[in-house]
Amino acid sequence: MRYSLSEYILYFNLKLIAIIFQALPLELALFIGRILGIFIYSFNFKRKRIAYRNLRIALAGEYPPPQLKAILKKNYENFGMNIAETLRLSKVNQAYINRYIKIRGKENLDNALKNQNGTIILGSHFGSWEICFAVAGILGYPFCIFAEEQIKNPLLDRFLQQVRQKHGTSVLKVDEQLRQVIRALQEKKFVGIVIDHGIRRGMLVNFFGRKAQASATAIRISLKFDVPILIGYIRRVKGAEHELVILPPFAMRQTGNFKEDIITNLETANRIVEDYIAKQPEQYLWSYKRFKYSSQRNILLLHDGKAGHLRQIQAILGIISEEAKKRQLEIKTKEVKVEFKSKRSSILQTLSVMLADRSRCPGCLRCFKQFLKPPVFEELQSYFADIVISCGSSAAAVNFVIANENQAKSVILMRPGSLSTKKFNLVIMPRHDNPPKRDNIIQTSGALNLINERYLETQESRLKSQGVNVDRKMVLGLFLGGDTKRFRLKVDLLKVIIPQIKVFLEKHDAQILITTSRRTSSQIERLVKQEFSNYRRCKLLVIANEKNIPEAVGGILGLSKIVIVSPESISMISEAASSGKYVIIFGPQTNIGRRLHRFLQHLVQEKYVYLTDNSSISKVLEEIVTLRPEIVKLQDGLRIKEALSKLL
């Protein structure tokens, strides 16, 4: 094999550095190694981010970010000392072992020598693991390791193999056939195999509460060839002092179902490894992509408590769940209502994010603690998320910070207030908000919602189970909202509309289903109850401020042929336009704000809805019944599905 010049330079530099470290006193070598670890921590940003993310995945529920950051720094210091010890492995001898390495469970090794088929030593990237190979050789144990080759840098791999073989340890390559491992075991040797390779071809098991791929090689061999397993690890006690622990023989469960036995025993072995890592997390190699091939996705849903915003988030979650099912991914979600200490805190949070430095933010969260209510802060800092989804400008700044903390993908629904859309991975924004043209922005015609055929069928069935019975071919749905900053739903307006609706109902032997909203005024509620409470054609009347029914919106949309909606709610109109029913919007179209006006005009232009003044509702109803025009259904989901699929 031919090597590049840079590979030769690295190889000979390593050889030279090893000679220098071997000449140094042990304490000085470890001190330099520790400084080297701090240097790597300070400048190797890519690996440090991987390591911090892994710590968040495993231990976010146990340690707050500042402590995780402290663990990470100690981890790098320990790693630097591991490098120093690896370079000095040729200096390890019996005297060194007697002075610096305490062996606990040596009797388990001695007893294992009597095994007919050898023994597997199951290890992990914990502590100064390279010392174990030297100790095994010096103590006379026949030991070989099953190791991956450093494909990207073969000369580095060559250097490591020379170091490992210095004391008699032989190396079996992962890419070579397993019969070499079997032969070594038949020769009554110990074969070291690590369990924590994040490999694509492994098996999915729980590791710190998250599904991750783990190597099943050791368990598979043990079950198939009746080979015992010992789990071992080495931990740094202080400075050069270590404790090498060999646990009693692993109790292998065998039920006769080979595949299930592999998974069960692999889960058990992972729990043992997880236990000693959790006790001293600073000694584990967190920079390794342990969770790279995880089948689990944690999703954090942030909202401000507004019903319309929450429904949009649930709609996105529904799309994600469908895509995840296709790809056999497990979805776990956590919903958090974002609450600030005050209005001023919300503004300051946004300002702090506008000035935020991505490289300094992870492990900090001081801005969170200053501005968010304590219970909200605790929830957010203790949960790891792969994807953060939020709706509403007040939650946008929180999305940015928590997504950055977890190195998660960020999804924003609607305009993120004064923050730049460039700060987020995906922005889903309705066209009436005039979104800029960027690759990370998807423009929708309306507000996202839960409405689809399956949802309508489910809600319709639930409504019927509560005694709502419609037995006419023509059913109207009436959705009454309430007052906003720019619109007032007045009694006089409804007094014009209601008689027209009743005339239509009588003429066509139709029935009506009605719901108000929580924004509906008491005057409107009194009028509606007066007109429809005892009206024989009204089969459902929901006064939301008195007794709301969760199935009301979906159920009415499912049962109705034509729906009539007040004009102030973009969310409600979007839901109606997505239902595949004829939609009539009534009310004044002046002085309602440019944003709402643009929204309504676009829906009318694309023939999603019919816009009418108050005196013409009966005319529009008759035209629909007579002409039966094609229904144009609002569908924003396809492009959103494609974008979300990429994030998964």
Phi, psi and omega per residue, in radians:
M1 nan 2.380 3.123
R2 -1.675 2.399 -3.114
Y3 -1.947 2.698 3.111
S4 -1.386 2.866 3.134
L5 -1.072 -0.729 -3.130
S6 -1.096 -0.604 3.114
E7 -1.194 -0.718 3.090
Y8 -1.102 -0.720 3.141
I9 -1.081 -0.791 3.125
L10 -1.084 -0.763 -3.097
Y11 -1.071 -0.886 -3.096
F12 -1.239 -0.532 3.045
N13 -1.142 -0.709 3.098
L14 -1.094 -0.733 3.112
K15 -1.066 -0.736 -3.141
L16 -1.163 -0.780 3.139
I17 -1.103 -0.676 3.113
A18 -1.059 -0.742 3.119
I19 -1.065 -0.738 3.139
I20 -1.111 -0.808 -3.115
F21 -1.136 -0.602 3.115
Q22 -1.189 -0.452 -3.140
A23 -1.443 -0.317 -3.094
L24 -1.430 2.633 2.972
P25 -1.038 2.590 -3.050
L26 -0.990 -0.794 -3.085
E27 -1.103 -0.694 3.128
L28 -1.193 -0.703 3.124
A29 -1.070 -0.737 3.127
L30 -1.193 -0.637 3.101
F31 -1.095 -0.784 3.108
I32 -1.118 -0.708 3.100
G33 -1.057 -0.718 3.121
R34 -1.118 -0.737 3.086
I35 -1.109 -0.682 3.086
L36 -1.062 -0.727 3.111
G37 -1.076 -0.732 3.106
I38 -1.116 -0.676 3.118
F39 -1.106 -0.794 3.121
I40 -1.098 -0.732 3.103
Y41 -1.015 -0.659 -3.057
S42 -1.352 -0.477 -2.984
F43 -2.154 -0.274 3.135
N44 -1.586 1.308 -2.973
F45 -1.125 -0.693 -3.075
K46 -1.088 -0.902 -3.126
R47 -1.169 -0.609 3.140
K48 -1.130 -0.675 3.109
R49 -1.138 -0.704 3.095
I50 -1.077 -0.798 -3.109
A51 -1.115 -0.743 -3.128
Y52 -1.159 -0.692 3.109
R53 -1.075 -0.759 3.116
N54 -1.097 -0.672 3.076
L55 -1.109 -0.705 3.097
R56 -1.087 -0.760 3.139
I57 -1.031 -0.810 -3.009
A58 -1.427 -0.647 -2.890
L59 -2.256 0.223 -3.126
A60 -1.042 -0.557 3.133
G61 -1.345 -0.235 -3.097
E62 -1.797 -0.611 -3.050
Y63 -2.255 2.420 3.036
P64 -1.255 2.828 -3.081
P65 -0.897 -0.759 3.130
P66 -1.046 -0.636 3.112
Q67 -1.250 -0.636 3.070
L68 -1.095 -0.692 3.121
K69 -1.132 -0.688 3.101
A70 -1.155 -0.706 3.083
I71 -1.066 -0.726 -3.123
L72 -1.105 -0.719 3.129
K73 -1.123 -0.763 3.086
K74 -1.095 -0.621 3.124
N75 -1.047 -0.757 3.127
Y76 -1.228 -0.642 3.067
E77 -1.071 -0.771 3.124
N78 -1.125 -0.691 3.125
F79 -1.106 -0.687 3.092
G80 -1.083 -0.695 3.091
M81 -1.198 -0.590 3.062
N82 -1.066 -0.723 3.120
I83 -1.069 -0.792 3.141
A84 -1.051 -0.740 -3.136
E85 -1.199 -0.628 3.098
T86 -1.113 -0.733 3.124
L87 -1.157 -0.398 -3.097
R88 -1.818 0.283 -3.055
L89 -1.036 -0.499 3.136
S90 -1.161 -0.299 3.130
K91 -1.495 -0.173 -3.133
V92 -1.303 2.240 3.098
N93 -2.509 -3.000 -3.094
Q94 -1.082 -0.699 3.133
A95 -1.103 -0.699 3.116
Y96 -1.065 -0.791 3.141
I97 -1.089 -0.786 -3.129
N98 -1.041 -0.613 -3.046
R99 -1.511 -0.703 -2.930
Y100 -1.960 -0.259 -3.018
I101 -2.165 2.010 3.068
K102 -1.651 2.196 -3.104
I103 -1.813 2.120 3.110
R104 -1.978 2.166 -3.120
G105 1.651 0.381 3.137
K106 -1.065 -0.521 3.138
E107 -1.106 -0.475 3.097
N108 -1.188 -0.624 3.056
L109 -1.174 -0.789 -3.108
D110 -1.090 -0.742 3.118
N111 -1.151 -0.583 -3.118
A112 -1.182 -0.406 3.125
L113 -1.102 -0.357 -3.118
K114 -1.434 -0.136 -3.085
N115 -1.199 2.449 -3.121
Q116 -1.195 -0.589 -3.040
N117 -1.890 0.424 -3.126
G118 1.230 -2.972 -3.078
T119 -2.548 2.458 3.030
I120 -1.622 2.255 3.011
I121 -1.754 1.963 -3.088
L122 -1.617 2.045 -3.080
G123 -2.178 -2.999 3.127
S124 -2.670 3.019 3.136
H125 -1.459 1.233 -3.060
F126 -2.262 2.434 3.133
G127 1.119 -2.803 3.130
S128 -1.605 1.277 -2.937
W129 -1.119 -0.428 -3.117
E130 -1.144 -0.452 3.120
I131 -1.103 -0.554 -3.095
C132 -0.989 -0.664 -3.100
F133 -1.145 -0.710 3.115
A134 -1.157 -0.747 -3.132
V135 -1.055 -0.776 -3.130
A136 -1.042 -0.772 -3.129
G137 -1.156 -0.759 -3.105
I138 -1.150 -0.650 -3.136
L139 -1.414 -0.047 3.032
G140 1.516 0.266 3.106
Y141 -1.455 2.303 3.108
P142 -1.263 1.829 -2.926
F143 -2.253 2.376 3.001
C144 -2.447 2.722 -3.091
I145 -2.096 2.551 3.108
F146 -1.732 1.798 -2.924
A147 -2.206 2.614 3.038
E148 -1.378 2.507 3.095
E149 -1.447 2.472 3.060
Q150 -1.372 1.503 -3.011
I151 -1.121 -0.680 -3.083
K152 -1.212 -0.421 -3.135
N153 -2.481 1.438 -3.041
P154 -1.110 -0.517 3.123
L155 -1.261 -0.567 3.027
L156 -1.117 -0.727 3.084
D157 -1.054 -0.732 3.117
R158 -1.071 -0.721 3.112
F159 -1.082 -0.804 -3.128
L160 -1.095 -0.694 3.135
Q161 -1.139 -0.670 3.101
Q162 -1.105 -0.704 3.119
V163 -1.125 -0.786 -3.086
R164 -1.173 -0.596 -3.069
Q165 -1.484 -0.056 -3.087
K166 -0.989 -0.654 -3.094
H167 -1.861 0.344 3.016
G168 1.743 0.036 3.102
T169 -1.349 2.257 3.091
S170 -1.695 2.720 -3.055
V171 -2.060 2.229 3.054
L172 -1.884 2.198 -3.058
K173 -1.378 2.437 3.127
V174 -1.077 -0.649 -3.073
D175 -1.379 -0.067 3.066
E176 -1.552 2.938 -3.063
Q177 -1.198 2.568 -3.094
L178 -1.178 -0.211 -3.115
R179 -1.115 -0.415 3.061
Q180 -1.152 -0.657 3.102
V181 -1.158 -0.775 3.140
I182 -1.078 -0.730 3.139
R183 -1.091 -0.727 3.126
A184 -1.097 -0.692 3.120
L185 -1.194 -0.663 3.098
Q186 -1.139 -0.439 3.084
E187 -1.502 0.240 3.094
K188 1.096 0.616 3.105
K189 -1.659 2.821 2.964
F190 -1.537 2.324 3.085
V191 -2.064 2.052 3.132
G192 -1.503 2.186 3.116
I193 -2.310 2.288 3.109
V194 -1.520 2.573 -3.093
I195 -1.723 -0.232 -2.941
D196 -1.838 0.477 2.988
H197 -1.265 2.186 3.091
G198 -1.425 1.279 -2.995
I199 -1.702 2.651 -3.141
R200 -1.217 -0.544 -3.035
R201 -1.653 0.238 -3.141
G202 -1.445 -2.791 3.115
M203 -2.063 2.556 -3.122
L204 -1.389 2.091 3.094
V205 -2.391 2.879 3.098
N206 -1.356 2.277 3.061
F207 -2.417 1.926 -3.027
F208 0.948 0.750 3.044
G209 1.361 0.176 -3.112
R210 -2.279 2.400 3.106
K211 -1.202 2.176 3.140
A212 -2.530 2.667 3.103
Q213 -1.275 2.378 3.100
A214 -2.356 2.574 3.131
S215 -1.231 2.196 3.138
A216 -1.767 0.172 -3.049
T217 -0.983 -0.870 -3.078
A218 -1.096 -0.806 -3.123
I219 -1.126 -0.720 -3.119
R220 -1.085 -0.818 3.137
I221 -1.113 -0.739 -3.120
S222 -1.053 -0.787 -3.126
L223 -1.199 -0.710 -3.038
K224 -1.301 -0.627 -3.035
F225 -2.016 0.195 3.107
D226 0.976 0.876 3.135
V227 -1.796 2.208 3.120
P228 -1.215 2.746 3.132
I229 -2.169 2.337 2.955
L230 -2.007 2.354 3.071
I231 -1.726 2.229 -3.108
G232 -2.343 2.692 3.066
Y233 -2.729 2.807 3.094
I234 -2.169 2.360 -3.138
R235 -2.215 2.523 3.100
R236 -1.398 2.175 3.116
V237 -1.510 -0.908 3.102
K238 -2.920 2.211 3.118
G239 0.981 -2.112 -3.111
A240 -1.502 -0.080 -3.089
E241 -1.439 2.307 -3.115
H242 -2.286 2.770 2.970
E243 -2.132 2.090 3.091
L244 -1.708 2.073 -3.031
V245 -1.967 2.183 3.021
I246 -2.015 1.940 -3.097
L247 -1.318 2.787 3.087
P248 -1.024 2.817 -3.102
P249 -0.876 2.359 -3.131
F250 -1.176 2.209 -3.108
A251 -1.376 1.724 -3.091
M252 -1.367 2.207 3.098
R253 -1.568 2.287 -3.137
Q254 -2.336 2.032 -3.123
T255 -1.942 -0.148 -3.073
G256 1.769 -0.307 3.059
N257 -1.633 1.735 -2.964
F258 -1.013 -0.837 -3.074
K259 -1.140 -0.790 3.136
E260 -1.153 -0.618 3.114
D261 -1.141 -0.643 3.099
I262 -1.073 -0.861 -3.104
I263 -1.110 -0.790 -3.122
T264 -1.066 -0.830 -3.112
N265 -1.234 -0.588 3.095
L266 -1.159 -0.702 3.067
E267 -1.051 -0.785 -3.125
T268 -1.110 -0.793 3.127
A269 -1.085 -0.699 3.121
N270 -1.106 -0.633 3.113
R271 -1.145 -0.645 3.109
I272 -1.144 -0.803 3.112
V273 -1.094 -0.773 3.129
E274 -1.017 -0.645 -3.095
D275 -1.127 -0.806 -3.115
Y276 -1.337 -0.434 3.043
I277 -1.186 -0.740 -3.103
A278 -1.082 -0.526 -3.133
K279 -1.277 -0.562 3.122
Q280 -2.444 1.224 -3.052
P281 -1.100 -0.377 -3.136
E282 -1.209 -0.158 -3.103
Q283 -1.794 0.059 3.139
Y284 -1.666 2.645 -3.131
L285 -1.450 1.421 -3.080
W286 -1.272 -0.322 -3.121
S287 -1.291 -0.125 3.081
Y288 -1.373 2.454 -3.075
K289 -1.352 1.191 -3.056
R290 -1.127 -0.583 -3.055
F291 -1.822 0.295 -3.027
K292 -1.006 -0.722 -3.057
Y293 -1.831 0.558 3.126
S294 -1.141 2.518 3.091
S295 -1.672 0.112 -3.064
Q296 -1.888 2.469 3.052
R297 -2.250 2.142 3.072
N298 -1.660 2.231 -3.093
I299 -2.095 2.237 3.110
L300 -1.820 2.184 -3.114
L301 -1.884 2.064 -3.116
L302 -1.946 2.333 3.105
H303 -2.607 2.939 -3.104
D304 -1.802 0.171 3.105
G305 1.626 -0.192 3.131
K306 -1.271 2.320 -3.046
A307 -1.020 -0.737 -3.131
G308 -1.096 -0.711 3.128
H309 -1.176 -0.706 -3.139
L310 -1.132 -0.670 3.139
R311 -1.176 -0.606 3.091
Q312 -1.152 -0.714 3.103
I313 -1.106 -0.742 3.124
Q314 -1.123 -0.588 3.096
A315 -1.122 -0.777 3.108
I316 -1.104 -0.719 3.126
L317 -1.085 -0.644 3.099
G318 -1.098 -0.715 3.107
I319 -1.136 -0.768 3.131
I320 -1.070 -0.743 -3.118
S321 -1.087 -0.690 3.109
E322 -1.124 -0.783 -3.133
E323 -1.161 -0.683 3.141
A324 -1.125 -0.663 3.120
K325 -1.094 -0.683 3.114
K326 -1.098 -0.611 -3.069
R327 -1.729 0.157 3.098
Q328 1.013 0.765 3.083
L329 -1.794 2.507 3.092
E330 -1.636 2.208 -3.112
I331 -1.860 2.241 3.012
K332 -2.112 2.369 -3.052
T333 -2.196 2.681 3.004
K334 -2.423 2.269 -3.118
E335 -1.870 2.250 -3.122
V336 -2.281 2.218 3.012
K337 -1.460 2.104 -3.094
V338 -1.360 2.063 3.128
E339 -2.249 2.182 3.128
F340 -1.663 2.810 3.123
K341 -1.131 -0.543 3.139
S342 -2.841 2.989 3.063
K343 -1.076 -0.663 3.120
R344 -1.099 -0.675 3.123
S345 -1.088 -0.653 3.109
S346 -1.092 -0.745 3.130
I347 -1.155 -0.765 -3.132
L348 -1.147 -0.632 3.085
Q349 -1.041 -0.793 3.124
T350 -1.102 -0.754 3.128
L351 -1.096 -0.681 -3.133
S352 -1.150 -0.611 3.124
V353 -1.239 -0.620 3.112
M354 -1.056 -0.505 -3.125
L355 -1.788 0.097 -2.997
A356 -1.176 2.517 3.068
D357 -1.888 2.001 -3.075
R358 -0.999 -0.620 -3.066
S359 -1.254 -0.383 -3.096
R360 -1.784 -0.308 -3.034
C361 -1.188 -0.758 -3.083
P362 -0.983 2.331 3.118
G363 1.487 0.090 -3.089
C364 -1.841 -1.383 3.132
L365 1.076 0.374 3.112
R366 -1.108 -0.627 3.126
C367 -1.118 -0.621 3.074
F368 -1.048 -0.873 -3.052
K369 -1.108 -0.577 -3.115
Q370 -1.267 -0.614 -2.925
F371 -1.906 -0.500 -3.086
L372 -1.543 2.693 3.027
K373 -1.119 2.467 -3.042
P374 -0.891 -0.801 -3.139
P375 -1.069 -0.629 3.125
V376 -1.181 -0.771 3.120
F377 -1.032 -0.766 -3.129
E378 -1.108 -0.723 3.127
E379 -1.084 -0.774 -3.052
L380 -1.237 -0.699 -3.083
Q381 -1.300 -0.351 -3.066
S382 -1.739 0.141 -3.105
Y383 -2.139 2.256 3.051
F384 -1.608 2.354 3.137
A385 -2.230 2.453 3.000
D386 -1.514 -0.586 3.138
I387 -2.351 2.326 3.091
V388 -2.003 2.168 -3.118
I389 -2.089 2.302 3.113
S390 -2.464 2.753 3.105
C391 -2.351 2.323 -3.130
G392 1.777 2.526 -3.047
S393 -1.148 -0.553 -3.085
S394 -1.209 -0.440 3.137
A395 -1.603 -0.136 -3.051
A396 -1.121 -0.773 -3.127
A397 -1.127 -0.665 3.099
V398 -1.130 -0.713 3.091
N399 -0.991 -0.842 -3.100
F400 -1.033 -0.815 -3.052
V401 -1.201 -0.802 -3.068
I402 -1.270 -0.553 3.063
A403 -1.168 -0.705 3.105
N404 -1.160 -0.679 3.121
E405 -1.066 -0.685 -3.089
N406 -1.683 -0.016 -3.003
Q407 0.924 0.745 -3.100
A408 -1.664 2.867 3.008
K409 -1.400 2.404 -3.099
S410 -1.949 2.313 3.130
V411 -2.166 2.195 -3.137
I412 -2.018 2.304 3.044
L413 -1.840 2.216 -3.075
M414 1.391 3.023 -3.116
R415 -1.173 2.316 -3.093
P416 -1.429 0.821 3.105
G417 1.067 -2.292 -3.111
S418 -1.523 -0.031 -3.139
L419 -1.400 2.622 3.106
S420 -1.266 2.452 3.080
T421 -1.173 -0.273 3.131
K422 -1.176 -0.311 -3.082
K423 -1.336 -0.133 -3.007
F424 -2.136 2.653 -3.136
N425 -1.236 -0.674 -3.118
L426 -2.522 2.233 3.084
V427 -2.089 2.133 3.105
I428 -1.885 1.926 -2.965
M429 -2.298 2.317 3.107
P430 -1.191 2.623 -3.058
R431 -1.109 -0.478 -3.139
H432 -1.235 -0.132 3.037
D433 -1.623 0.115 3.135
N434 0.907 1.043 -3.122
P435 -1.184 2.527 3.052
P436 -1.219 2.800 3.128
K437 -1.552 1.787 3.122
R438 -2.436 2.746 -3.096
D439 -1.124 -0.488 -3.083
N440 -1.593 0.137 -3.095
I441 -1.990 2.251 3.026
I442 -1.933 2.207 -3.120
Q443 -1.643 2.268 3.105
T444 -1.958 2.786 3.108
S445 -1.421 -0.529 -3.137
G446 -2.430 -2.954 3.097
A447 -1.401 2.490 3.109
L448 -1.110 2.588 -3.117
N449 -2.709 3.050 -3.067
L450 -1.530 -0.050 -2.940
I451 -1.249 2.103 2.929
N452 -2.664 3.074 -3.056
E453 -1.052 -0.755 -3.118
R454 -1.129 -0.726 3.141
Y455 -1.106 -0.782 -3.130
L456 -1.104 -0.722 3.121
E457 -1.081 -0.737 -3.139
T458 -1.134 -0.817 -3.112
Q459 -1.178 -0.653 3.094
E460 -1.088 -0.750 3.135
S461 -1.113 -0.718 3.134
R462 -1.142 -0.675 -3.140
L463 -1.163 -0.709 3.107
K464 -1.118 -0.629 -3.132
S465 -1.160 -0.297 3.101
Q466 -1.629 0.182 3.047
G467 1.701 0.107 3.106
V468 -1.384 1.982 -3.033
N469 -2.145 1.988 3.045
V470 -1.922 2.295 -3.086
D471 -2.274 0.504 3.074
R472 -2.133 2.694 3.126
K473 -1.227 -0.602 -3.124
M474 -1.793 2.090 3.115
V475 -2.256 2.269 3.062
L476 -1.756 2.540 2.979
G477 -1.998 2.324 -3.135
L478 -2.120 2.088 -3.136
F479 -1.978 2.018 -3.123
L480 -1.941 2.119 3.130
G481 -1.600 -2.308 -3.089
G482 -2.873 -2.769 -3.028
D483 -1.437 2.493 3.005
T484 -2.225 -3.032 3.139
K485 -1.086 -0.570 -3.029
R486 -2.003 0.032 -3.083
F487 -2.492 2.443 3.056
R488 -2.212 2.191 3.079
L489 -1.494 1.855 -2.994
K490 -1.691 2.668 3.117
V491 -1.076 -0.727 -3.119
D492 -1.051 -0.620 3.134
L493 -1.117 -0.809 -3.133
L494 -1.198 -0.508 3.112
K495 -1.157 -0.382 3.055
V496 -1.464 -0.627 -3.025
I497 -1.389 -0.779 -3.009
I498 -1.036 -0.790 3.123
P499 -1.040 -0.646 3.124
Q500 -1.131 -0.706 3.128
I501 -1.128 -0.737 -3.121
K502 -1.154 -0.671 3.101
V503 -1.072 -0.749 3.130
F504 -1.112 -0.746 -3.134
L505 -1.060 -0.757 -3.122
E506 -1.206 -0.739 -3.096
K507 -1.105 -0.650 -3.040
H508 -1.872 0.231 3.136
D509 0.868 0.854 -3.042
A510 -1.813 2.964 3.094
Q511 -2.170 2.842 -3.074
I512 -2.356 2.518 3.063
L513 -2.142 2.303 -2.996
I514 -2.276 2.461 2.950
T515 -2.464 2.475 3.000
T516 -1.709 -3.104 3.074
S517 -2.103 3.063 3.129
R518 -1.241 -0.272 3.115
R519 -1.554 -0.091 -3.113
T520 -1.186 2.324 -3.105
S521 -1.268 2.786 -3.135
S522 -1.142 -0.558 3.117
Q523 -1.127 -0.762 3.113
I524 -1.140 -0.719 3.136
E525 -1.053 -0.733 3.139
R526 -1.107 -0.733 -3.140
L527 -1.123 -0.768 -3.115
V528 -1.121 -0.754 3.117
K529 -1.130 -0.667 3.133
Q530 -1.113 -0.689 -3.067
E531 -1.450 -0.521 -2.944
F532 -2.145 -0.204 -3.064
S533 -0.992 -0.753 -3.094
N534 -1.947 0.328 -3.123
Y535 -1.448 2.166 -2.980
R536 -1.121 -0.400 -3.125
R537 -1.581 -0.070 3.089
C538 -1.585 1.941 -3.077
K539 -1.679 -0.172 3.076
L540 -2.742 2.245 3.050
L541 -2.321 1.909 -3.132
V542 -1.865 2.058 2.996
I543 -1.736 1.786 -2.941
A544 -1.043 -0.568 -3.120
N545 -1.355 -0.171 3.108
E546 -1.814 -0.931 3.100
K547 -2.650 1.764 -3.123
N548 -1.466 2.579 3.088
I549 -2.052 2.073 -3.096
P550 -0.984 -0.539 -3.082
E551 -1.500 0.010 -2.992
A552 -1.048 -0.909 -3.052
V553 -1.108 -0.974 -3.121
G554 -1.094 -0.700 -3.124
G555 -1.147 -0.757 3.124
I556 -1.138 -0.747 3.105
L557 -1.079 -0.662 3.141
G558 -1.196 -0.654 -3.047
L559 -1.514 -0.349 -3.013
S560 -1.512 2.684 2.985
K561 -1.661 -0.658 3.125
I562 -2.300 2.391 3.097
V563 -2.101 2.457 3.130
I564 -2.027 2.245 -2.986
V565 -2.302 2.416 3.015
S566 -1.209 2.757 -2.846
P567 -1.599 0.029 -2.922
E568 -1.555 -0.322 -3.015
S569 -1.852 1.944 3.083
I570 -1.096 -0.682 -3.129
S571 -1.101 -0.821 -3.094
M572 -1.165 -0.726 3.129
I573 -1.144 -0.680 3.113
S574 -1.102 -0.716 3.107
E575 -1.099 -0.764 3.139
A576 -1.114 -0.755 -3.112
A577 -1.199 -0.354 3.140
S578 -1.560 -0.078 -2.991
S579 -1.489 -0.214 -3.090
G580 1.370 0.414 3.099
K581 -2.036 2.850 3.016
Y582 -1.206 2.355 -3.077
V583 -2.188 2.175 3.096
I584 -1.990 2.227 3.085
I585 -1.853 2.195 3.141
F586 -1.934 3.049 3.041
G587 1.825 3.002 -3.125
P588 -1.208 2.472 3.116
Q589 -1.894 0.238 3.086
T590 -1.947 2.672 3.132
N591 0.968 0.663 3.113
I592 -1.913 0.035 3.139
G593 1.694 2.493 -3.089
R594 -1.084 -0.663 -3.089
R595 -1.087 -0.887 -3.140
L596 -1.175 -0.640 3.117
H597 -1.091 -0.776 3.110
R598 -1.077 -0.710 -3.137
F599 -1.066 -0.880 -3.103
L600 -1.137 -0.725 -3.125
Q601 -1.111 -0.659 3.119
H602 -1.158 -0.761 3.141
L603 -1.109 -0.661 3.103
V604 -1.179 -0.750 -3.128
Q605 -1.059 -0.692 -3.136
E606 -1.510 0.035 3.076
K607 1.157 0.503 3.035
Y608 -1.339 -0.576 -3.074
V609 -2.420 2.895 3.015
Y610 -1.944 2.253 -3.122
L611 -1.867 2.234 -3.075
T612 -2.457 2.692 2.997
D613 -1.410 2.985 -2.949
N614 -1.127 -0.581 -3.062
S615 -1.430 -0.119 -3.038
S616 -1.911 0.178 -3.109
I617 -1.068 -0.751 -3.123
S618 -1.086 -0.657 3.131
K619 -1.119 -0.792 3.141
V620 -1.139 -0.701 3.108
L621 -1.053 -0.764 -3.129
E622 -1.160 -0.683 3.124
E623 -1.094 -0.713 3.140
I624 -1.129 -0.788 -3.119
V625 -1.158 -0.650 -3.070
T626 -1.371 -0.858 -3.020
L627 -1.525 -0.449 -3.113
R628 0.835 1.049 -3.125
P629 -1.152 2.814 3.126
E630 -1.118 2.398 3.089
I631 -1.496 2.189 3.076
V632 -1.790 2.043 -3.023
K633 -1.683 2.291 3.101
L634 -1.233 2.102 -3.115
Q635 -2.362 1.801 3.138
D636 -1.802 0.039 -2.904
G637 -1.357 -0.497 -2.949
L638 -1.095 -0.926 -3.128
R639 -1.140 -0.601 3.109
I640 -1.134 -0.726 3.096
K641 -1.001 -0.809 -3.115
E642 -1.074 -0.771 -3.116
A643 -1.169 -0.743 -3.134
L644 -1.196 -0.597 3.111
S645 -1.056 -0.667 3.105
K646 -1.145 -0.636 3.139
L647 -1.196 -0.502 -3.134
L648 -1.258 nan nan
